[in-house]
């Protein structure tokens, strides 16, 4: 069994529904890869872009690696005191605004490209 499938088995049905919606969205973008790291799914484009972190209260946090540098014009990202990462806590798949998440993800890909070119 693949690592991603094992991850899905370890989380609740509600969390699984959220993860599958986000996974389907992210993998529609060209050149995006998914890999399990630290037992959770990370999405890559030249380097790490974001990850899906199961949380208490049956939620998933969508965390962007360079989230503090994103515009957050949608007002969804929270840093919870972290220096670099910002995320969106999602409690059920019906709460997902896939248009807003796609906008944030697209901006994160552009930022990721810029960060790679600076190194």
Number of C-alpha atoms within 10 A of each C-alpha: 5 7 14 15 9 13 15 17 11 12 17 12 12 14 24 21 17 22 25 13 13 18 16 10 15 21 13 9 14 8 10 16 17 17 15 16 12 7 13 16 21 23 21 18 18 13 16 19 23 25 22 23 19 21 14 9 8 15 21 26 20 22 21 26 20 19 25 17 14 18 12 16 10 10 9 13 21 16 15 9 8 11 10 12 19 24 24 19 18 19 18 16 19 9 9 16 9 13 10 15 18 15 14 21 19 14 17 23 21 14 17 19 15 11 12 10 8 6 5
